[in-house]
Amino acid sequence: MKTTPDACDVAIIGGGAAGLAAAQALGRSRRSVVVIDAGEPRNAPAAGVHNFLTRDGLPPRELLALGRAEAEGYGVRFRDARATATRRDDAGFGIELDDGRQLLSRRIILASGVSDELPEVAGLAAYWGKNALHCPYCHGWEVRDRDIAVLDSAFAVHQALMFRQLSDRVTLFTAPERELDPVEREKLEARGIGIVPREINAVRGNDTHLTHLLFRDGADRAVDALVVMPHFAAGVSALSGVGLEATVHPSGIGTYVVTDETGKTEIPGLWAAGNIRDPMAQVVMAAADGLRVGAMVNADLIQEETDAAVAALRIGAVAEVGSGR
Ligand SMILES: Cc1cc2nc3c(=O)[nH]c(=O)nc-3n(C[C@H](O)[C@H](O)[C@H](O)COP(=O)(O)OP(=O)(O)OC[C@H]3O[C@@H](n4cnc5c(N)ncnc54)[C@H](O)[C@@H]3O)c2cc1C
């Protein structure tokens, strides 16, 4: 049986902090809004959200449940599904969901975040977001004064210096082929950061926490936390039908979607908010970005509707003159 697609002013792909904040701004502006959400926010592996003023330590999914309930209060509708494909014609966007449903919308806000592709270290994924970490603002305080190892990467020296602010027991384990830049080595030595030329190729731990590093030469070492640098990947396959592509981020941290400062992409009617356009944004920044982009999309719709109303008014005036009234 063929179902009639739902129609709305704005479809938001992704119901994390960015998507929910955009949804709330648009719902409060009396726009019809549908949020499509696959339910896998980036910080889900972490126990709590930190550096979100008034919500410090709240489990990530609880924060989103609160945001969803607020948005629903303004008439925002939710589809617990994944957007898989999008096309565009004169009437707007048609979006296919993985549950077989479809959606028609005048605008899309892509707020689908990024995925963290972890370095190849056996066993690491089980501890990601627990005590396998990347961000001192997300979980640095939780490992203060602990024995912290840093896995080599293009960002490892920076990360070691950041985590040194939290503990005086920080060690950088460098890959065998790595020649540390003398200036970087001097900085690490000046801050009392250990430098050990030994390649970590696996980790092990208990049910909740990583406890040991395993080196390629067969040795191991106990540790309290491991700092790693994932590749931040912006998934845009659901929008490839309208020509959206991800771009390599200038910092080298991964890929993202290029927009102007208002969140508008190069594809007419398609906007982006949150980590997908700013992979470094924390939760509160993603929420702020969602609000900003939601407001910009509302303004864009108001302009379109006003232009249409003015054109209709002029046609009406011309018709009146033509009919001699
Ligand atoms: C381990 C870890 C811990 C972190 N801890 C903190 C912290 O303590 N404090 C902090 O401020 N920041 C933290 N961050 C950063 C935080 O995760 C991001 O700032 C935040 O998730 C960005 O929000 P977002 O809405 O842009 O994306 P997300 O939160 O990732 O939400 C995107 C949503 O879109 C959905 N989605 C993706 N593709 C589709 C699709 N095709 N169709 C439908 N839905 C889709 C996803 O399932 C997800 O629900 C942490 C990050 C990590 C990796």
The ligand as an ORCA input file, in Angstrom:
! r2SCAN-3c Opt
* xyz 0 1
  C      33.065     10.468     23.823
  C      32.631     11.899     23.712
  C      32.296     12.615     24.825
  C      31.890     13.936     24.734
  N      31.613     14.618     25.870
  C      31.228     15.899     25.786
  C      30.970     16.650     26.965
  O      31.098     16.151     28.104
  N      30.589     17.934     26.836
  C      30.447     18.522     25.611
  O      30.065     19.685     25.563
  N      30.703     17.845     24.484
  C      31.077     16.550     24.536
  N      31.334     15.850     23.387
  C      31.065     16.495     22.087
  C      29.576     16.280     21.728
  O      29.367     14.918     21.466
  C      29.169     17.127     20.529
  O      29.413     18.497     20.815
  C      27.661     17.004     20.219
  O      27.290     15.646     20.160
  C      27.328     17.692     18.898
  O      25.926     17.704     18.741
  P      25.237     17.520     17.300
  O      23.799     17.721     17.549
  O      25.926     18.330     16.287
  O      25.513     15.979     16.902
  P      25.122     14.618     17.647
  O      24.961     14.818     19.097
  O      26.114     13.597     17.210
  O      23.687     14.253     17.084
  C      23.507     13.874     15.745
  C      22.269     12.989     15.678
  O      21.965     12.757     14.288
  C      21.652     11.400     14.107
  N      21.881     11.034     12.703
  C      23.043     10.888     12.029
  N      22.811     10.571     10.735
  C      21.464     10.525     10.602
  C      20.594     10.241      9.513
  N      21.061      9.957      8.271
  N      19.264     10.238      9.724
  C      18.754     10.526     10.949
  N      19.543     10.808     12.038
  C      20.871     10.813     11.849
  C      22.570     10.665     15.086
  O      22.102      9.346     15.342
  C      22.484     11.604     16.299
  O      21.375     11.261     17.122
  C      31.791     14.554     23.463
  C      32.142     13.824     22.315
  C      32.561     12.525     22.429
  C      32.954     11.764     21.190
*
